[in-house]
Amino acid sequence: MVSLVPLDVTDPRAQALLTAYFAMRAETFPTGQVYRPVFPEASVFTPPAGVFFVAVDDDGRDVGCGGIR
């Protein structure tokens, strides 16, 4: 089971997960097209506008992330 931990999108843990996600997307992007990642603005995921979460597994590893606006 995972736990959702609210974190600022600029937190190093969130940034590491987003960087890994963007790298994976770039690797699988269609040939001939350029993938340009855009890191989210912190204000978009700061209450009351929204919230950003990091998913942490039972072993304490960060395994995913996402935000709700």
MIDO-930508 format. One record per atom (N, C-alpha, C, O): residue number from 1; residue in three letters; atom name; x, y, z. Coordinates in nm, 4 decimals. Layout:
# MIDO-930508
    nr   rest   atom          x          y          z
   NUM    ala     CA          X          Y          Z
...
***
This chain:
# MIDO-930508
    nr   rest   atom          x          y          z
     1    met      N     0.0851    -0.1176     0.0000
     1    met     CA     0.0000     0.0000     0.0000
     1    met      C     0.0897     0.1240     0.0000
     1    met      O     0.2012     0.1219     0.0521
     2    val      N     0.0393     0.2300    -0.0585
     2    val     CA     0.1142     0.3558    -0.0581
     2    val      C     0.0433     0.4579     0.0297
     2    val      O    -0.0776     0.4514     0.0519
     3    ser      N     0.1217     0.5512     0.0782
     3    ser     CA     0.0689     0.6647     0.1529
     3    ser      C     0.0924     0.7891     0.0691
     3    ser      O     0.1936     0.8001     0.0000
     4    leu      N    -0.0007     0.8821     0.0753
     4    leu     CA     0.0148     1.0090     0.0051
     4    leu      C     0.0604     1.1149     0.1033
     4    leu      O    -0.0059     1.1418     0.2035
     5    val      N     0.1746     1.1744     0.0730
     5    val     CA     0.2346     1.2753     0.1598
     5    val      C     0.2298     1.4093     0.0869
     5    val      O     0.2907     1.4236    -0.0191
     6    pro      N     0.1586     1.5076     0.1418
     6    pro     CA     0.1573     1.6382     0.0760
     6    pro      C     0.2943     1.7053     0.0883
     6    pro      O     0.3500     1.7160     0.1976
     7    leu      N     0.3469     1.7500    -0.0247
     7    leu     CA     0.4761     1.8195    -0.0274
     7    leu      C     0.4671     1.9369    -0.1234
     7    leu      O     0.3845     1.9375    -0.2146
     8    asp      N     0.5516     2.0349    -0.1027
     8    asp     CA     0.5640     2.1436    -0.1977
     8    asp      C     0.6228     2.0867    -0.3264
     8    asp      O     0.7130     2.0030    -0.3216
     9    val      N     0.5735     2.1307    -0.4392
     9    val     CA     0.6211     2.0791    -0.5679
     9    val      C     0.7694     2.1112    -0.5892
     9    val      O     0.8343     2.0483    -0.6729
    10    thr      N     0.8237     2.2076    -0.5153
    10    thr     CA     0.9655     2.2411    -0.5265
    10    thr      C     1.0532     2.1602    -0.4318
    10    thr      O     1.1756     2.1733    -0.4355
    11    asp      N     0.9933     2.0769    -0.3473
    11    asp     CA     1.0694     1.9917    -0.2554
    11    asp      C     1.1606     1.8994    -0.3380
    11    asp      O     1.1190     1.8508    -0.4431
    12    pro      N     1.2827     1.8751    -0.2927
    12    pro     CA     1.3735     1.7882    -0.3681
    12    pro      C     1.3164     1.6499    -0.3991
    12    pro      O     1.3463     1.5937    -0.5045
    13    arg      N     1.2364     1.5951    -0.3110
    13    arg     CA     1.1752     1.4638    -0.3370
    13    arg      C     1.0787     1.4724    -0.4553
    13    arg      O     1.0798     1.3859    -0.5430
    14    ala      N     0.9963     1.5757    -0.4577
    14    ala     CA     0.9022     1.5948    -0.5679
    14    ala      C     0.9778     1.6222    -0.6980
    14    ala      O     0.9428     1.5683    -0.8030
    15    gln      N     1.0797     1.7046    -0.6910
    15    gln     CA     1.1582     1.7362    -0.8097
    15    gln      C     1.2272     1.6129    -0.8677
    15    gln      O     1.2350     1.5977    -0.9897
    16    ala      N     1.2773     1.5250    -0.7811
    16    ala     CA     1.3423     1.4021    -0.8281
    16    ala      C     1.2427     1.3132    -0.9026
    16    ala      O     1.2750     1.2580    -1.0078
    17    leu      N     1.1225     1.2994    -0.8486
    17    leu     CA     1.0206     1.2178    -0.9150
    17    leu      C     0.9768     1.2802    -1.0470
    17    leu      O     0.9610     1.2093    -1.1464
    18    leu      N     0.9573     1.4103    -1.0492
    18    leu     CA     0.9184     1.4771    -1.1728
    18    leu      C     1.0279     1.4667    -1.2786
    18    leu      O     0.9990     1.4459    -1.3964
    19    thr      N     1.1531     1.4812    -1.2368
    19    thr     CA     1.2653     1.4693    -1.3306
    19    thr      C     1.2697     1.3295    -1.3908
    19    thr      O     1.2907     1.3146    -1.5111
    20    ala      N     1.2502     1.2272    -1.3083
    20    ala     CA     1.2489     1.0889    -1.3580
    20    ala      C     1.1315     1.0682    -1.4540
    20    ala      O     1.1474     1.0030    -1.5572
    21    tyr      N     1.0157     1.1219    -1.4219
    21    tyr     CA     0.8984     1.1110    -1.5087
    21    tyr      C     0.9245     1.1776    -1.6437
    21    tyr      O     0.8962     1.1198    -1.7487
    22    phe      N     0.9791     1.3001    -1.6402
    22    phe     CA     1.0056     1.3715    -1.7643
    22    phe      C     1.1088     1.2974    -1.8496
    22    phe      O     1.0972     1.2953    -1.9722
    23    ala      N     1.2087     1.2372    -1.7868
    23    ala     CA     1.3096     1.1599    -1.8608
    23    ala      C     1.2452     1.0393    -1.9295
    23    ala      O     1.2762     1.0093    -2.0448
    24    met      N     1.1558     0.9706    -1.8587
    24    met     CA     1.0861     0.8561    -1.9176
    24    met      C     1.0001     0.9001    -2.0363
    24    met      O     0.9987     0.8344    -2.1404
    25    arg      N     0.9295     1.0102    -2.0199
    25    arg     CA     0.8454     1.0617    -2.1290
    25    arg      C     0.9310     1.0985    -2.2502
    25    arg      O     0.8924     1.0704    -2.3636
    26    ala      N     1.0452     1.1604    -2.2277
    26    ala     CA     1.1335     1.2000    -2.3374
    26    ala      C     1.1824     1.0778    -2.4149
    26    ala      O     1.1931     1.0817    -2.5375
    27    glu      N     1.2121     0.9690    -2.3428
    27    glu     CA     1.2607     0.8464    -2.4069
    27    glu      C     1.1543     0.7825    -2.4957
    27    glu      O     1.1878     0.7188    -2.5956
    28    thr      N     1.0297     0.7982    -2.4616
    28    thr     CA     0.9223     0.7311    -2.5355
    28    thr      C     0.8459     0.8252    -2.6288
    28    thr      O     0.7466     0.7856    -2.6899
    29    phe      N     0.8920     0.9488    -2.6393
    29    phe     CA     0.8245     1.0451    -2.7256
    29    phe      C     0.8469     1.0067    -2.8715
    29    phe      O     0.9529     0.9544    -2.9058
    30    pro      N     0.7488     1.0318    -2.9576
    30    pro     CA     0.7619     0.9935    -3.0983
    30    pro      C     0.8873     1.0516    -3.1644
    30    pro      O     0.9246     1.1664    -3.1402
    31    thr      N     0.9505     0.9706    -3.2471
    31    thr     CA     1.0697     1.0122    -3.3200
    31    thr      C     1.0389     1.1351    -3.4045
    31    thr      O     0.9343     1.1446    -3.4686
    32    gly      N     1.1330     1.2285    -3.4026
    32    gly     CA     1.1162     1.3500    -3.4821
    32    gly      C     1.0459     1.4619    -3.4090
    32    gly      O     1.0388     1.5739    -3.4595
    33    gln      N     0.9942     1.4339    -3.2921
    33    gln     CA     0.9279     1.5374    -3.2127
    33    gln      C     1.0120     1.5653    -3.0884
    33    gln      O     1.0781     1.4758    -3.0357
    34    val      N     1.0088     1.6873    -3.0433
    34    val     CA     1.0864     1.7270    -2.9268
    34    val      C     0.9948     1.7342    -2.8051
    34    val      O     0.8906     1.7996    -2.8085
    35    tyr      N     1.0343     1.6671    -2.6987
    35    tyr     CA     0.9580     1.6730    -2.5738
    35    tyr      C     1.0172     1.7824    -2.4868
    35    tyr      O     1.1366     1.7810    -2.4569
    36    arg      N     0.9347     1.8761    -2.4468
    36    arg     CA     0.9801     1.9878    -2.3636
    36    arg      C     0.9052     1.9842    -2.2302
    36    arg      O     0.7906     2.0281    -2.2211
    37    pro      N     0.9706     1.9322    -2.1285
    37    pro     CA     0.9034     1.9266    -1.9984
    37    pro      C     0.8867     2.0663    -1.9381
    37    pro      O     0.9689     2.1559    -1.9575
    38    val      N     0.7786     2.0800    -1.8657
    38    val     CA     0.7514     2.2055    -1.7949
    38    val      C     0.7210     2.1697    -1.6501
    38    val      O     0.6199     2.1064    -1.6196
    39    phe      N     0.8104     2.2116    -1.5623
    39    phe     CA     0.7863     2.1877    -1.4203
    39    phe      C     0.6733     2.2789    -1.3734
    39    phe      O     0.6683     2.3960    -1.4111
    40    pro      N     0.5830     2.2260    -1.2916
    40    pro     CA     0.4686     2.3067    -1.2469
    40    pro      C     0.5108     2.4206    -1.1550
    40    pro      O     0.6075     2.4104    -1.0795
    41    glu      N     0.4358     2.5278    -1.1640
    41    glu     CA     0.4551     2.6406    -1.0724
    41    glu      C     0.4057     2.6000    -0.9338
    41    glu      O     0.3000     2.5383    -0.9206
    42    ala      N     0.4812     2.6344    -0.8323
    42    ala     CA     0.4444     2.5976    -0.6951
    42    ala      C     0.3087     2.6550    -0.6554
    42    ala      O     0.2329     2.5905    -0.5830
    43    ser      N     0.2778     2.7757    -0.7024
    43    ser     CA     0.1526     2.8406    -0.6619
    43    ser      C     0.0292     2.7633    -0.7076
    43    ser      O    -0.0768     2.7741    -0.6459
    44    val      N     0.0418     2.6862    -0.8141
    44    val     CA    -0.0711     2.6089    -0.8666
    44    val      C    -0.1077     2.4943    -0.7730
    44    val      O    -0.2230     2.4513    -0.7688
    45    phe      N    -0.0090     2.4450    -0.6981
    45    phe     CA    -0.0317     2.3315    -0.6089
    45    phe      C    -0.0114     2.3687    -0.4620
    45    phe      O     0.0287     2.2857    -0.3803
    46    thr      N    -0.0397     2.4940    -0.4305
    46    thr     CA    -0.0338     2.5410    -0.2924
    46    thr      C    -0.1758     2.5738    -0.2493
    46    thr      O    -0.2439     2.6509    -0.3168
    47    pro      N    -0.2229     2.5159    -0.1363
    47    pro     CA    -0.3595     2.5446    -0.0915
    47    pro      C    -0.3833     2.6949    -0.0787
    47    pro      O    -0.2935     2.7673    -0.0356
    48    pro      N    -0.4988     2.7421    -0.1140
    48    pro     CA    -0.6191     2.6691    -0.1506
    48    pro      C    -0.6285     2.6368    -0.3003
    48    pro      O    -0.7262     2.5755    -0.3433
    49    ala      N    -0.5283     2.6771    -0.3807
    49    ala     CA    -0.5344     2.6542    -0.5253
    49    ala      C    -0.5244     2.5056    -0.5610
    49    ala      O    -0.5829     2.4607    -0.6596
    50    gly      N    -0.4505     2.4309    -0.4810
    50    gly     CA    -0.4310     2.2895    -0.5082
    50    gly      C    -0.3380     2.2279    -0.4056
    50    gly      O    -0.3013     2.2910    -0.3065
    51    val      N    -0.3005     2.1032    -0.4311
    51    val     CA    -0.2091     2.0329    -0.3417
    51    val      C    -0.1282     1.9343    -0.4255
    51    val      O    -0.1778     1.8804    -0.5245
    52    phe      N    -0.0034     1.9113    -0.3850
    52    phe     CA     0.0841     1.8176    -0.4534
    52    phe      C     0.1193     1.7063    -0.3556
    52    phe      O     0.1473     1.7319    -0.2385
    53    phe      N     0.1177     1.5825    -0.4047
    53    phe     CA     0.1445     1.4667    -0.3196
    53    phe      C     0.2602     1.3841    -0.3746
    53    phe      O     0.2829     1.3785    -0.4955
    54    val      N     0.3322     1.3209    -0.2840
    54    val     CA     0.4286     1.2171    -0.3190
    54    val      C     0.3752     1.0872    -0.2615
    54    val      O     0.3358     1.0808    -0.1451
    55    ala      N     0.3743     0.9833    -0.3449
    55    ala     CA     0.3311     0.8505    -0.3009
    55    ala      C     0.4528     0.7776    -0.2444
    55    ala      O     0.5570     0.7685    -0.3094
    56    val      N     0.4379     0.7258    -0.1225
    56    val     CA     0.5465     0.6574    -0.0522
    56    val      C     0.5017     0.5147    -0.0236
    56    val      O     0.3941     0.4925     0.0321
    57    asp      N     0.5859     0.4167    -0.0626
    57    asp     CA     0.5479     0.2768    -0.0401
    57    asp      C     0.5773     0.2337     0.1034
    57    asp      O     0.6292     0.3115     0.1835
    58    asp      N     0.5436     0.1093     0.1345
    58    asp     CA     0.5602     0.0573     0.2707
    58    asp      C     0.7053     0.0542     0.3172
    58    asp      O     0.7325     0.0493     0.4372
    59    asp      N     0.7987     0.0569     0.2218
    59    asp     CA     0.9407     0.0571     0.2561
    59    asp      C     0.9972     0.1978     0.2681
    59    asp      O     1.1172     0.2155     0.2889
    60    gly      N     0.9112     0.2973     0.2550
    60    gly     CA     0.9543     0.4371     0.2688
    60    gly      C     1.0112     0.4979     0.1418
    60    gly      O     1.0685     0.6068     0.1450
    61    arg      N     0.9956     0.4275     0.0293
    61    arg     CA     1.0472     0.4792    -0.0975
    61    arg      C     0.9429     0.5666    -0.1657
    61    arg      O     0.8238     0.5352    -0.1652
    62    asp      N     0.9888     0.6762    -0.2241
    62    asp     CA     0.9014     0.7605    -0.3058
    62    asp      C     0.8804     0.6889    -0.4386
    62    asp      O     0.9762     0.6588    -0.5098
    63    val      N     0.7546     0.6621    -0.4713
    63    val     CA     0.7251     0.5822    -0.5915
    63    val      C     0.6383     0.6536    -0.6943
    63    val      O     0.6134     0.5989    -0.8018
    64    gly      N     0.5928     0.7718    -0.6645
    64    gly     CA     0.5100     0.8445    -0.7586
    64    gly      C     0.4715     0.9800    -0.7038
    64    gly      O     0.4988     1.0116    -0.5880
    65    cys      N     0.4083     1.0595    -0.7872
    65    cys     CA     0.3654     1.1919    -0.7422
    65    cys      C     0.2539     1.2423    -0.8317
    65    cys      O     0.2303     1.1897    -0.9405
    66    gly      N     0.1869     1.3438    -0.7843
    66    gly     CA     0.0811     1.4054    -0.8627
    66    gly      C     0.0202     1.5211    -0.7867
    66    gly      O     0.0386     1.5357    -0.6659
    67    gly      N    -0.0520     1.6020    -0.8595
    67    gly     CA    -0.1143     1.7171    -0.7979
    67    gly      C    -0.2617     1.7250    -0.8316
    67    gly      O    -0.3083     1.6694    -0.9311
    68    ile      N    -0.3327     1.7947    -0.7473
    68    ile     CA    -0.4759     1.8208    -0.7671
    68    ile      C    -0.4947     1.9708    -0.7608
    68    ile      O    -0.4485     2.0378    -0.6685
    69    arg      N    -0.5648     2.0224    -0.8628
    69    arg     CA    -0.5929     2.1675    -0.8644
    69    arg      C    -0.7415     2.1881    -0.8542
    69    arg      O    -0.7882     2.3020    -0.8537
***
